[in-house]
Amino acid sequence: MADCPASDMELHEENVKQLEEFSKDLEKMVEVMENVSVQLTWMAYDMVVLRTAPEVGESLRRLEEEFLQCKAVLESTCVEARSRSSRSN
């Protein structure tokens, strides 16, 4: 009978630990769902903008093309600079 209070205490501590873990897991899930909600809100906003103003989509495509061209130029410039510096060393 002397073991009963100790086992009850251990059981209680185990339950408290489990509840704390569940609470942490729940907080993580809530945070993930908040992030998903924000992403969905932005997606909905983007869809509304693109449907009401199709020229925005065209502008974004042109902007992406220009970005990719600039990126290609910068990468080739970096490669050329590296090859020049390795030749001079």
PyMOL Python script that loads the backbone (N, CA, C, O; Angstrom):
from pymol import cmd

cmd.read_pdbstr("""\
ATOM      1  N   MET A   1       0.802  -1.197   0.000  1.00  0.00           N
ATOM      2  CA  MET A   1       0.000   0.000   0.000  1.00  0.00           C
ATOM      3  C   MET A   1       0.844   1.260   0.000  1.00  0.00           C
ATOM      4  O   MET A   1       0.390   2.313  -0.448  1.00  0.00           O
ATOM      5  N   ALA A   2       2.066   1.164   0.497  1.00  0.00           N
ATOM      6  CA  ALA A   2       2.931   2.330   0.546  1.00  0.00           C
ATOM      7  C   ALA A   2       3.354   2.754  -0.856  1.00  0.00           C
ATOM      8  O   ALA A   2       3.710   3.912  -1.076  1.00  0.00           O
ATOM      9  N   ASP A   3       3.315   1.816  -1.810  1.00  0.00           N
ATOM     10  CA  ASP A   3       3.713   2.130  -3.177  1.00  0.00           C
ATOM     11  C   ASP A   3       2.636   2.896  -3.929  1.00  0.00           C
ATOM     12  O   ASP A   3       2.949   3.542  -4.929  1.00  0.00           O
ATOM     13  N   CYS A   4       1.427   2.856  -3.510  1.00  0.00           N
ATOM     14  CA  CYS A   4       0.321   3.504  -4.226  1.00  0.00           C
ATOM     15  C   CYS A   4       0.508   5.005  -4.380  1.00  0.00           C
ATOM     16  O   CYS A   4       0.351   5.509  -5.492  1.00  0.00           O
ATOM     17  N   PRO A   5       0.837   5.756  -3.317  1.00  0.00           N
ATOM     18  CA  PRO A   5       1.013   7.188  -3.515  1.00  0.00           C
ATOM     19  C   PRO A   5       2.168   7.513  -4.464  1.00  0.00           C
ATOM     20  O   PRO A   5       2.089   8.456  -5.252  1.00  0.00           O
ATOM     21  N   ALA A   6       3.239   6.724  -4.379  1.00  0.00           N
ATOM     22  CA  ALA A   6       4.378   6.976  -5.271  1.00  0.00           C
ATOM     23  C   ALA A   6       3.982   6.703  -6.712  1.00  0.00           C
ATOM     24  O   ALA A   6       4.327   7.478  -7.603  1.00  0.00           O
ATOM     25  N   SER A   7       3.264   5.612  -6.953  1.00  0.00           N
ATOM     26  CA  SER A   7       2.881   5.312  -8.329  1.00  0.00           C
ATOM     27  C   SER A   7       1.856   6.333  -8.837  1.00  0.00           C
ATOM     28  O   SER A   7       1.846   6.680 -10.018  1.00  0.00           O
ATOM     29  N   ASP A   8       0.999   6.806  -7.932  1.00  0.00           N
ATOM     30  CA  ASP A   8       0.062   7.859  -8.330  1.00  0.00           C
ATOM     31  C   ASP A   8       0.805   9.132  -8.707  1.00  0.00           C
ATOM     32  O   ASP A   8       0.442   9.813  -9.666  1.00  0.00           O
ATOM     33  N   MET A   9       1.848   9.445  -7.944  1.00  0.00           N
ATOM     34  CA  MET A   9       2.640  10.644  -8.224  1.00  0.00           C
ATOM     35  C   MET A   9       3.349  10.500  -9.569  1.00  0.00           C
ATOM     36  O   MET A   9       3.382  11.435 -10.369  1.00  0.00           O
ATOM     37  N   GLU A  10       3.917   9.315  -9.809  1.00  0.00           N
ATOM     38  CA  GLU A  10       4.590   9.069 -11.086  1.00  0.00           C
ATOM     39  C   GLU A  10       3.601   9.169 -12.238  1.00  0.00           C
ATOM     40  O   GLU A  10       3.905   9.743 -13.284  1.00  0.00           O
ATOM     41  N   LEU A  11       2.431   8.612 -12.040  1.00  0.00           N
ATOM     42  CA  LEU A  11       1.391   8.663 -13.060  1.00  0.00           C
ATOM     43  C   LEU A  11       0.986  10.110 -13.336  1.00  0.00           C
ATOM     44  O   LEU A  11       0.798  10.510 -14.485  1.00  0.00           O
ATOM     45  N   HIS A  12       0.856  10.876 -12.269  1.00  0.00           N
ATOM     46  CA  HIS A  12       0.504  12.285 -12.411  1.00  0.00           C
ATOM     47  C   HIS A  12       1.590  13.047 -13.176  1.00  0.00           C
ATOM     48  O   HIS A  12       1.283  13.846 -14.061  1.00  0.00           O
ATOM     49  N   GLU A  13       2.863  12.800 -12.835  1.00  0.00           N
ATOM     50  CA  GLU A  13       3.981  13.469 -13.520  1.00  0.00           C
ATOM     51  C   GLU A  13       4.023  13.088 -14.996  1.00  0.00           C
ATOM     52  O   GLU A  13       4.296  13.924 -15.857  1.00  0.00           O
ATOM     53  N   GLU A  14       3.748  11.804 -15.276  1.00  0.00           N
ATOM     54  CA  GLU A  14       3.704  11.364 -16.668  1.00  0.00           C
ATOM     55  C   GLU A  14       2.599  12.079 -17.433  1.00  0.00           C
ATOM     56  O   GLU A  14       2.794  12.509 -18.570  1.00  0.00           O
ATOM     57  N   ASN A  15       1.451  12.200 -16.806  1.00  0.00           N
ATOM     58  CA  ASN A  15       0.323  12.887 -17.440  1.00  0.00           C
ATOM     59  C   ASN A  15       0.646  14.353 -17.699  1.00  0.00           C
ATOM     60  O   ASN A  15       0.302  14.897 -18.748  1.00  0.00           O
ATOM     61  N   VAL A  16       1.309  14.987 -16.737  1.00  0.00           N
ATOM     62  CA  VAL A  16       1.689  16.397 -16.901  1.00  0.00           C
ATOM     63  C   VAL A  16       2.663  16.536 -18.063  1.00  0.00           C
ATOM     64  O   VAL A  16       2.532  17.449 -18.878  1.00  0.00           O
ATOM     65  N   LYS A  17       3.644  15.629 -18.144  1.00  0.00           N
ATOM     66  CA  LYS A  17       4.614  15.677 -19.253  1.00  0.00           C
ATOM     67  C   LYS A  17       3.913  15.489 -20.596  1.00  0.00           C
ATOM     68  O   LYS A  17       4.203  16.196 -21.562  1.00  0.00           O
ATOM     69  N   GLN A  18       2.989  14.531 -20.649  1.00  0.00           N
ATOM     70  CA  GLN A  18       2.259  14.300 -21.892  1.00  0.00           C
ATOM     71  C   GLN A  18       1.441  15.520 -22.289  1.00  0.00           C
ATOM     72  O   GLN A  18       1.398  15.888 -23.463  1.00  0.00           O
ATOM     73  N   LEU A  19       0.799  16.140 -21.323  1.00  0.00           N
ATOM     74  CA  LEU A  19       0.009  17.333 -21.613  1.00  0.00           C
ATOM     75  C   LEU A  19       0.895  18.466 -22.116  1.00  0.00           C
ATOM     76  O   LEU A  19       0.511  19.200 -23.027  1.00  0.00           O
ATOM     77  N   GLU A  20       2.081  18.611 -21.525  1.00  0.00           N
ATOM     78  CA  GLU A  20       3.004  19.651 -21.997  1.00  0.00           C
ATOM     79  C   GLU A  20       3.443  19.374 -23.430  1.00  0.00           C
ATOM     80  O   GLU A  20       3.524  20.291 -24.247  1.00  0.00           O
ATOM     81  N   GLU A  21       3.731  18.093 -23.739  1.00  0.00           N
ATOM     82  CA  GLU A  21       4.119  17.736 -25.103  1.00  0.00           C
ATOM     83  C   GLU A  21       2.977  17.990 -26.079  1.00  0.00           C
ATOM     84  O   GLU A  21       3.187  18.521 -27.169  1.00  0.00           O
ATOM     85  N   PHE A  22       1.772  17.610 -25.681  1.00  0.00           N
ATOM     86  CA  PHE A  22       0.609  17.857 -26.537  1.00  0.00           C
ATOM     87  C   PHE A  22       0.418  19.350 -26.774  1.00  0.00           C
ATOM     88  O   PHE A  22       0.092  19.783 -27.879  1.00  0.00           O
ATOM     89  N   SER A  23       0.625  20.121 -25.723  1.00  0.00           N
ATOM     90  CA  SER A  23       0.473  21.570 -25.845  1.00  0.00           C
ATOM     91  C   SER A  23       1.487  22.139 -26.833  1.00  0.00           C
ATOM     92  O   SER A  23       1.143  22.975 -27.669  1.00  0.00           O
ATOM     93  N   LYS A  24       2.740  21.687 -26.737  1.00  0.00           N
ATOM     94  CA  LYS A  24       3.781  22.146 -27.667  1.00  0.00           C
ATOM     95  C   LYS A  24       3.433  21.738 -29.098  1.00  0.00           C
ATOM     96  O   LYS A  24       3.555  22.534 -30.028  1.00  0.00           O
ATOM     97  N   ASP A  25       2.995  20.481 -29.261  1.00  0.00           N
ATOM     98  CA  ASP A  25       2.618  20.009 -30.597  1.00  0.00           C
ATOM     99  C   ASP A  25       1.463  20.818 -31.158  1.00  0.00           C
ATOM    100  O   ASP A  25       1.454  21.168 -32.339  1.00  0.00           O
ATOM    101  N   LEU A  26       0.501  21.109 -30.318  1.00  0.00           N
ATOM    102  CA  LEU A  26      -0.652  21.900 -30.753  1.00  0.00           C
ATOM    103  C   LEU A  26      -0.233  23.305 -31.157  1.00  0.00           C
ATOM    104  O   LEU A  26      -0.732  23.839 -32.147  1.00  0.00           O
ATOM    105  N   GLU A  27       0.677  23.908 -30.404  1.00  0.00           N
ATOM    106  CA  GLU A  27       1.179  25.243 -30.760  1.00  0.00           C
ATOM    107  C   GLU A  27       1.871  25.217 -32.116  1.00  0.00           C
ATOM    108  O   GLU A  27       1.693  26.125 -32.928  1.00  0.00           O
ATOM    109  N   LYS A  28       2.668  24.165 -32.360  1.00  0.00           N
ATOM    110  CA  LYS A  28       3.344  24.046 -33.652  1.00  0.00           C
ATOM    111  C   LYS A  28       2.328  23.910 -34.785  1.00  0.00           C
ATOM    112  O   LYS A  28       2.473  24.532 -35.837  1.00  0.00           O
ATOM    113  N   MET A  29       1.302  23.092 -34.561  1.00  0.00           N
ATOM    114  CA  MET A  29       0.274  22.914 -35.596  1.00  0.00           C
ATOM    115  C   MET A  29      -0.472  24.211 -35.868  1.00  0.00           C
ATOM    116  O   MET A  29      -0.774  24.529 -37.018  1.00  0.00           O
ATOM    117  N   VAL A  30      -0.768  24.951 -34.821  1.00  0.00           N
ATOM    118  CA  VAL A  30      -1.455  26.231 -34.996  1.00  0.00           C
ATOM    119  C   VAL A  30      -0.577  27.182 -35.803  1.00  0.00           C
ATOM    120  O   VAL A  30      -1.068  27.881 -36.689  1.00  0.00           O
ATOM    121  N   GLU A  31       0.713  27.209 -35.503  1.00  0.00           N
ATOM    122  CA  GLU A  31       1.622  28.084 -36.244  1.00  0.00           C
ATOM    123  C   GLU A  31       1.673  27.696 -37.721  1.00  0.00           C
ATOM    124  O   GLU A  31       1.648  28.559 -38.598  1.00  0.00           O
ATOM    125  N   VAL A  32       1.746  26.394 -37.988  1.00  0.00           N
ATOM    126  CA  VAL A  32       1.763  25.922 -39.377  1.00  0.00           C
ATOM    127  C   VAL A  32       0.475  26.326 -40.085  1.00  0.00           C
ATOM    128  O   VAL A  32       0.515  26.790 -41.225  1.00  0.00           O
ATOM    129  N   MET A  33      -0.655  26.156 -39.427  1.00  0.00           N
ATOM    130  CA  MET A  33      -1.930  26.508 -40.038  1.00  0.00           C
ATOM    131  C   MET A  33      -2.039  28.019 -40.261  1.00  0.00           C
ATOM    132  O   MET A  33      -2.629  28.455 -41.249  1.00  0.00           O
ATOM    133  N   GLU A  34      -1.478  28.816 -39.352  1.00  0.00           N
ATOM    134  CA  GLU A  34      -1.476  30.270 -39.557  1.00  0.00           C
ATOM    135  C   GLU A  34      -0.676  30.617 -40.800  1.00  0.00           C
ATOM    136  O   GLU A  34      -1.085  31.469 -41.590  1.00  0.00           O
ATOM    137  N   ASN A  35       0.474  29.955 -40.977  1.00  0.00           N
ATOM    138  CA  ASN A  35       1.294  30.212 -42.169  1.00  0.00           C
ATOM    139  C   ASN A  35       0.557  29.803 -43.437  1.00  0.00           C
ATOM    140  O   ASN A  35       0.606  30.512 -44.443  1.00  0.00           O
ATOM    141  N   VAL A  36      -0.121  28.673 -43.393  1.00  0.00           N
ATOM    142  CA  VAL A  36      -0.903  28.229 -44.549  1.00  0.00           C
ATOM    143  C   VAL A  36      -2.001  29.236 -44.849  1.00  0.00           C
ATOM    144  O   VAL A  36      -2.263  29.557 -46.009  1.00  0.00           O
ATOM    145  N   SER A  37      -2.634  29.724 -43.811  1.00  0.00           N
ATOM    146  CA  SER A  37      -3.707  30.705 -43.985  1.00  0.00           C
ATOM    147  C   SER A  37      -3.182  31.977 -44.649  1.00  0.00           C
ATOM    148  O   SER A  37      -3.830  32.532 -45.537  1.00  0.00           O
ATOM    149  N   VAL A  38      -2.019  32.431 -44.221  1.00  0.00           N
ATOM    150  CA  VAL A  38      -1.422  33.627 -44.819  1.00  0.00           C
ATOM    151  C   VAL A  38      -1.107  33.374 -46.291  1.00  0.00           C
ATOM    152  O   VAL A  38      -1.380  34.220 -47.142  1.00  0.00           O
ATOM    153  N   GLN A  39      -0.531  32.205 -46.589  1.00  0.00           N
ATOM    154  CA  GLN A  39      -0.214  31.884 -47.981  1.00  0.00           C
ATOM    155  C   GLN A  39      -1.468  31.826 -48.835  1.00  0.00           C
ATOM    156  O   GLN A  39      -1.480  32.333 -49.957  1.00  0.00           O
ATOM    157  N   LEU A  40      -2.526  31.211 -48.315  1.00  0.00           N
ATOM    158  CA  LEU A  40      -3.779  31.144 -49.067  1.00  0.00           C
ATOM    159  C   LEU A  40      -4.373  32.530 -49.294  1.00  0.00           C
ATOM    160  O   LEU A  40      -4.920  32.813 -50.360  1.00  0.00           O
ATOM    161  N   THR A  41      -4.261  33.391 -48.285  1.00  0.00           N
ATOM    162  CA  THR A  41      -4.768  34.754 -48.439  1.00  0.00           C
ATOM    163  C   THR A  41      -4.026  35.476 -49.552  1.00  0.00           C
ATOM    164  O   THR A  41      -4.649  36.142 -50.380  1.00  0.00           O
ATOM    165  N   TRP A  42      -2.697  35.354 -49.582  1.00  0.00           N
ATOM    166  CA  TRP A  42      -1.924  36.003 -50.644  1.00  0.00           C
ATOM    167  C   TRP A  42      -2.246  35.406 -52.008  1.00  0.00           C
ATOM    168  O   TRP A  42      -2.318  36.126 -53.004  1.00  0.00           O
ATOM    169  N   MET A  43      -2.442  34.077 -52.054  1.00  0.00           N
ATOM    170  CA  MET A  43      -2.801  33.447 -53.327  1.00  0.00           C
ATOM    171  C   MET A  43      -4.142  33.978 -53.826  1.00  0.00           C
ATOM    172  O   MET A  43      -4.294  34.279 -55.010  1.00  0.00           O
ATOM    173  N   ALA A  44      -5.105  34.093 -52.927  1.00  0.00           N
ATOM    174  CA  ALA A  44      -6.419  34.617 -53.314  1.00  0.00           C
ATOM    175  C   ALA A  44      -6.297  36.055 -53.788  1.00  0.00           C
ATOM    176  O   ALA A  44      -6.922  36.442 -54.775  1.00  0.00           O
ATOM    177  N   TYR A  45      -5.498  36.846 -53.090  1.00  0.00           N
ATOM    178  CA  TYR A  45      -5.291  38.243 -53.483  1.00  0.00           C
ATOM    179  C   TYR A  45      -4.674  38.304 -54.881  1.00  0.00           C
ATOM    180  O   TYR A  45      -5.117  39.069 -55.737  1.00  0.00           O
ATOM    181  N   ASP A  46      -3.638  37.479 -55.095  1.00  0.00           N
ATOM    182  CA  ASP A  46      -2.982  37.458 -56.409  1.00  0.00           C
ATOM    183  C   ASP A  46      -3.964  37.067 -57.508  1.00  0.00           C
ATOM    184  O   ASP A  46      -3.950  37.654 -58.590  1.00  0.00           O
ATOM    185  N   MET A  47      -4.811  36.086 -57.239  1.00  0.00           N
ATOM    186  CA  MET A  47      -5.789  35.668 -58.242  1.00  0.00           C
ATOM    187  C   MET A  47      -6.759  36.789 -58.563  1.00  0.00           C
ATOM    188  O   MET A  47      -7.090  37.006 -59.729  1.00  0.00           O
ATOM    189  N   VAL A  48      -7.213  37.496 -57.559  1.00  0.00           N
ATOM    190  CA  VAL A  48      -8.149  38.600 -57.783  1.00  0.00           C
ATOM    191  C   VAL A  48      -7.474  39.688 -58.605  1.00  0.00           C
ATOM    192  O   VAL A  48      -8.059  40.214 -59.552  1.00  0.00           O
ATOM    193  N   VAL A  49      -6.254  40.020 -58.244  1.00  0.00           N
ATOM    194  CA  VAL A  49      -5.530  41.065 -58.978  1.00  0.00           C
ATOM    195  C   VAL A  49      -5.329  40.657 -60.424  1.00  0.00           C
ATOM    196  O   VAL A  49      -5.558  41.455 -61.333  1.00  0.00           O
ATOM    197  N   LEU A  50      -4.904  39.421 -60.646  1.00  0.00           N
ATOM    198  CA  LEU A  50      -4.647  38.974 -62.016  1.00  0.00           C
ATOM    199  C   LEU A  50      -5.930  38.888 -62.842  1.00  0.00           C
ATOM    200  O   LEU A  50      -5.903  39.135 -64.047  1.00  0.00           O
ATOM    201  N   ARG A  51      -7.036  38.546 -62.219  1.00  0.00           N
ATOM    202  CA  ARG A  51      -8.298  38.462 -62.968  1.00  0.00           C
ATOM    203  C   ARG A  51      -8.887  39.836 -63.255  1.00  0.00           C
ATOM    204  O   ARG A  51      -9.517  40.039 -64.293  1.00  0.00           O
ATOM    205  N   THR A  52      -8.687  40.771 -62.349  1.00  0.00           N
ATOM    206  CA  THR A  52      -9.262  42.097 -62.568  1.00  0.00           C
ATOM    207  C   THR A  52      -8.341  42.986 -63.387  1.00  0.00           C
ATOM    208  O   THR A  52      -8.795  43.947 -64.007  1.00  0.00           O
ATOM    209  N   ALA A  53      -7.050  42.673 -63.393  1.00  0.00           N
ATOM    210  CA  ALA A  53      -6.090  43.469 -64.156  1.00  0.00           C
ATOM    211  C   ALA A  53      -5.093  42.524 -64.840  1.00  0.00           C
ATOM    212  O   ALA A  53      -3.996  42.311 -64.325  1.00  0.00           O
ATOM    213  N   PRO A  54      -5.466  41.952 -66.002  1.00  0.00           N
ATOM    214  CA  PRO A  54      -4.591  40.986 -66.679  1.00  0.00           C
ATOM    215  C   PRO A  54      -3.229  41.569 -67.064  1.00  0.00           C
ATOM    216  O   PRO A  54      -2.254  40.833 -67.222  1.00  0.00           O
ATOM    217  N   GLU A  55      -3.171  42.884 -67.210  1.00  0.00           N
ATOM    218  CA  GLU A  55      -1.880  43.483 -67.574  1.00  0.00           C
ATOM    219  C   GLU A  55      -0.845  43.310 -66.459  1.00  0.00           C
ATOM    220  O   GLU A  55       0.358  43.366 -66.713  1.00  0.00           O
ATOM    221  N   VAL A  56      -1.311  43.100 -65.233  1.00  0.00           N
ATOM    222  CA  VAL A  56      -0.381  42.850 -64.131  1.00  0.00           C
ATOM    223  C   VAL A  56       0.361  41.544 -64.376  1.00  0.00           C
ATOM    224  O   VAL A  56       1.569  41.463 -64.152  1.00  0.00           O
ATOM    225  N   GLY A  57      -0.356  40.522 -64.834  1.00  0.00           N
ATOM    226  CA  GLY A  57       0.280  39.243 -65.143  1.00  0.00           C
ATOM    227  C   GLY A  57       1.320  39.386 -66.235  1.00  0.00           C
ATOM    228  O   GLY A  57       2.407  38.814 -66.149  1.00  0.00           O
ATOM    229  N   GLU A  58       0.986  40.148 -67.256  1.00  0.00           N
ATOM    230  CA  GLU A  58       1.948  40.380 -68.344  1.00  0.00           C
ATOM    231  C   GLU A  58       3.155  41.143 -67.826  1.00  0.00           C
ATOM    232  O   GLU A  58       4.285  40.836 -68.205  1.00  0.00           O
ATOM    233  N   SER A  59       2.942  42.115 -66.981  1.00  0.00           N
ATOM    234  CA  SER A  59       4.053  42.872 -66.394  1.00  0.00           C
ATOM    235  C   SER A  59       4.952  41.965 -65.563  1.00  0.00           C
ATOM    236  O   SER A  59       6.177  42.083 -65.607  1.00  0.00           O
ATOM    237  N   LEU A  60       4.340  41.065 -64.811  1.00  0.00           N
ATOM    238  CA  LEU A  60       5.129  40.135 -64.004  1.00  0.00           C
ATOM    239  C   LEU A  60       5.951  39.207 -64.886  1.00  0.00           C
ATOM    240  O   LEU A  60       7.103  38.913 -64.567  1.00  0.00           O
ATOM    241  N   ARG A  61       5.379  38.742 -65.988  1.00  0.00           N
ATOM    242  CA  ARG A  61       6.129  37.880 -66.909  1.00  0.00           C
ATOM    243  C   ARG A  61       7.307  38.637 -67.519  1.00  0.00           C
ATOM    244  O   ARG A  61       8.409  38.100 -67.623  1.00  0.00           O
ATOM    245  N   ARG A  62       7.070  39.884 -67.921  1.00  0.00           N
ATOM    246  CA  ARG A  62       8.169  40.685 -68.479  1.00  0.00           C
ATOM    247  C   ARG A  62       9.237  40.940 -67.434  1.00  0.00           C
ATOM    248  O   ARG A  62      10.429  40.881 -67.733  1.00  0.00           O
ATOM    249  N   LEU A  63       8.821  41.222 -66.216  1.00  0.00           N
ATOM    250  CA  LEU A  63       9.765  41.457 -65.130  1.00  0.00           C
ATOM    251  C   LEU A  63      10.605  40.208 -64.878  1.00  0.00           C
ATOM    252  O   LEU A  63      11.814  40.302 -64.665  1.00  0.00           O
ATOM    253  N   GLU A  64       9.964  39.041 -64.903  1.00  0.00           N
ATOM    254  CA  GLU A  64      10.704  37.799 -64.701  1.00  0.00           C
ATOM    255  C   GLU A  64      11.706  37.571 -65.825  1.00  0.00           C
ATOM    256  O   GLU A  64      12.838  37.159 -65.572  1.00  0.00           O
ATOM    257  N   GLU A  65      11.300  37.834 -67.068  1.00  0.00           N
ATOM    258  CA  GLU A  65      12.211  37.675 -68.212  1.00  0.00           C
ATOM    259  C   GLU A  65      13.413  38.602 -68.072  1.00  0.00           C
ATOM    260  O   GLU A  65      14.549  38.182 -68.290  1.00  0.00           O
ATOM    261  N   GLU A  66      13.172  39.852 -67.713  1.00  0.00           N
ATOM    262  CA  GLU A  66      14.270  40.805 -67.536  1.00  0.00           C
ATOM    263  C   GLU A  66      15.192  40.377 -66.400  1.00  0.00           C
ATOM    264  O   GLU A  66      16.414  40.485 -66.505  1.00  0.00           O
ATOM    265  N   PHE A  67      14.599  39.894 -65.321  1.00  0.00           N
ATOM    266  CA  PHE A  67      15.399  39.418 -64.203  1.00  0.00           C
ATOM    267  C   PHE A  67      16.302  38.271 -64.637  1.00  0.00           C
ATOM    268  O   PHE A  67      17.490  38.253 -64.317  1.00  0.00           O
ATOM    269  N   LEU A  68      15.728  37.308 -65.372  1.00  0.00           N
ATOM    270  CA  LEU A  68      16.522  36.164 -65.817  1.00  0.00           C
ATOM    271  C   LEU A  68      17.644  36.593 -66.760  1.00  0.00           C
ATOM    272  O   LEU A  68      18.743  36.039 -66.713  1.00  0.00           O
ATOM    273  N   GLN A  69      17.368  37.583 -67.618  1.00  0.00           N
ATOM    274  CA  GLN A  69      18.417  38.086 -68.505  1.00  0.00           C
ATOM    275  C   GLN A  69      19.531  38.748 -67.699  1.00  0.00           C
ATOM    276  O   GLN A  69      20.712  38.516 -67.959  1.00  0.00           O
ATOM    277  N   CYS A  70      19.158  39.571 -66.721  1.00  0.00           N
ATOM    278  CA  CYS A  70      20.163  40.232 -65.883  1.00  0.00           C
ATOM    279  C   CYS A  70      20.972  39.208 -65.102  1.00  0.00           C
ATOM    280  O   CYS A  70      22.188  39.337 -64.961  1.00  0.00           O
ATOM    281  N   LYS A  71      20.296  38.206 -64.604  1.00  0.00           N
ATOM    282  CA  LYS A  71      20.971  37.155 -63.847  1.00  0.00           C
ATOM    283  C   LYS A  71      21.994  36.443 -64.728  1.00  0.00           C
ATOM    284  O   LYS A  71      23.113  36.173 -64.293  1.00  0.00           O
ATOM    285  N   ALA A  72      21.605  36.138 -65.973  1.00  0.00           N
ATOM    286  CA  ALA A  72      22.511  35.467 -66.903  1.00  0.00           C
ATOM    287  C   ALA A  72      23.731  36.329 -67.193  1.00  0.00           C
ATOM    288  O   ALA A  72      24.854  35.825 -67.236  1.00  0.00           O
ATOM    289  N   VAL A  73      23.516  37.626 -67.391  1.00  0.00           N
ATOM    290  CA  VAL A  73      24.632  38.537 -67.655  1.00  0.00           C
ATOM    291  C   VAL A  73      25.571  38.591 -66.460  1.00  0.00           C
ATOM    292  O   VAL A  73      26.791  38.530 -66.617  1.00  0.00           O
ATOM    293  N   LEU A  74      25.002  38.705 -65.270  1.00  0.00           N
ATOM    294  CA  LEU A  74      25.830  38.760 -64.069  1.00  0.00           C
ATOM    295  C   LEU A  74      26.614  37.472 -63.860  1.00  0.00           C
ATOM    296  O   LEU A  74      27.784  37.511 -63.481  1.00  0.00           O
ATOM    297  N   GLU A  75      25.977  36.335 -64.106  1.00  0.00           N
ATOM    298  CA  GLU A  75      26.674  35.066 -63.946  1.00  0.00           C
ATOM    299  C   GLU A  75      27.818  34.938 -64.941  1.00  0.00           C
ATOM    300  O   GLU A  75      28.903  34.477 -64.587  1.00  0.00           O
ATOM    301  N   SER A  76      27.580  35.344 -66.186  1.00  0.00           N
ATOM    302  CA  SER A  76      28.653  35.252 -67.180  1.00  0.00           C
ATOM    303  C   SER A  76      29.773  36.222 -66.851  1.00  0.00           C
ATOM    304  O   SER A  76      30.945  35.913 -67.067  1.00  0.00           O
ATOM    305  N   THR A  77      29.427  37.392 -66.332  1.00  0.00           N
ATOM    306  CA  THR A  77      30.441  38.366 -65.934  1.00  0.00           C
ATOM    307  C   THR A  77      31.293  37.816 -64.791  1.00  0.00           C
ATOM    308  O   THR A  77      32.513  37.981 -64.778  1.00  0.00           O
ATOM    309  N   CYS A  78      30.644  37.170 -63.845  1.00  0.00           N
ATOM    310  CA  CYS A  78      31.374  36.577 -62.716  1.00  0.00           C
ATOM    311  C   CYS A  78      32.305  35.477 -63.193  1.00  0.00           C
ATOM    312  O   CYS A  78      33.445  35.383 -62.738  1.00  0.00           O
ATOM    313  N   VAL A  79      31.824  34.639 -64.113  1.00  0.00           N
ATOM    314  CA  VAL A  79      32.657  33.560 -64.641  1.00  0.00           C
ATOM    315  C   VAL A  79      33.863  34.137 -65.363  1.00  0.00           C
ATOM    316  O   VAL A  79      34.979  33.650 -65.189  1.00  0.00           O
ATOM    317  N   GLU A  80      33.651  35.177 -66.177  1.00  0.00           N
ATOM    318  CA  GLU A  80      34.755  35.813 -66.894  1.00  0.00           C
ATOM    319  C   GLU A  80      35.755  36.425 -65.914  1.00  0.00           C
ATOM    320  O   GLU A  80      36.965  36.294 -66.100  1.00  0.00           O
ATOM    321  N   ALA A  81      35.264  37.081 -64.889  1.00  0.00           N
ATOM    322  CA  ALA A  81      36.150  37.703 -63.909  1.00  0.00           C
ATOM    323  C   ALA A  81      36.964  36.651 -63.163  1.00  0.00           C
ATOM    324  O   ALA A  81      38.145  36.858 -62.887  1.00  0.00           O
ATOM    325  N   ARG A  82      36.348  35.548 -62.844  1.00  0.00           N
ATOM    326  CA  ARG A  82      37.068  34.468 -62.160  1.00  0.00           C
ATOM    327  C   ARG A  82      38.150  33.873 -63.055  1.00  0.00           C
ATOM    328  O   ARG A  82      39.266  33.605 -62.609  1.00  0.00           O
ATOM    329  N   SER A  83      37.801  33.674 -64.322  1.00  0.00           N
ATOM    330  CA  SER A  83      38.795  33.091 -65.234  1.00  0.00           C
ATOM    331  C   SER A  83      39.952  34.055 -65.452  1.00  0.00           C
ATOM    332  O   SER A  83      41.098  33.621 -65.562  1.00  0.00           O
ATOM    333  N   ARG A  84      39.673  35.363 -65.515  1.00  0.00           N
ATOM    334  CA  ARG A  84      40.748  36.360 -65.651  1.00  0.00           C
ATOM    335  C   ARG A  84      41.624  36.379 -64.411  1.00  0.00           C
ATOM    336  O   ARG A  84      42.848  36.456 -64.517  1.00  0.00           O
ATOM    337  N   SER A  85      41.012  36.311 -63.243  1.00  0.00           N
ATOM    338  CA  SER A  85      41.799  36.369 -62.015  1.00  0.00           C
ATOM    339  C   SER A  85      42.608  35.100 -61.825  1.00  0.00           C
ATOM    340  O   SER A  85      43.703  35.151 -61.264  1.00  0.00           O
ATOM    341  N   SER A  86      42.097  33.960 -62.279  1.00  0.00           N
ATOM    342  CA  SER A  86      42.861  32.721 -62.133  1.00  0.00           C
ATOM    343  C   SER A  86      44.019  32.682 -63.139  1.00  0.00           C
ATOM    344  O   SER A  86      45.053  32.076 -62.857  1.00  0.00           O
ATOM    345  N   ARG A  87      43.863  33.314 -64.296  1.00  0.00           N
ATOM    346  CA  ARG A  87      44.958  33.375 -65.275  1.00  0.00           C
ATOM    347  C   ARG A  87      46.078  34.295 -64.802  1.00  0.00           C
ATOM    348  O   ARG A  87      47.255  34.034 -65.049  1.00  0.00           O
ATOM    349  N   SER A  88      45.696  35.383 -64.112  1.00  0.00           N
ATOM    350  CA  SER A  88      46.710  36.335 -63.674  1.00  0.00           C
ATOM    351  C   SER A  88      47.474  35.842 -62.460  1.00  0.00           C
ATOM    352  O   SER A  88      48.558  36.346 -62.164  1.00  0.00           O
ATOM    353  N   ASN A  89      46.928  34.869 -61.756  1.00  0.00           N
ATOM    354  CA  ASN A  89      47.616  34.311 -60.566  1.00  0.00           C
ATOM    355  C   ASN A  89      48.522  33.248 -61.017  1.00  0.00           C
ATOM    356  O   ASN A  89      49.206  32.633 -60.199  1.00  0.00           O
TER     357      ASN A  89
END
""", "prot")
cmd.dss("prot")
cmd.show_as("cartoon", "prot")
cmd.util.cbc("prot")
cmd.orient("prot")
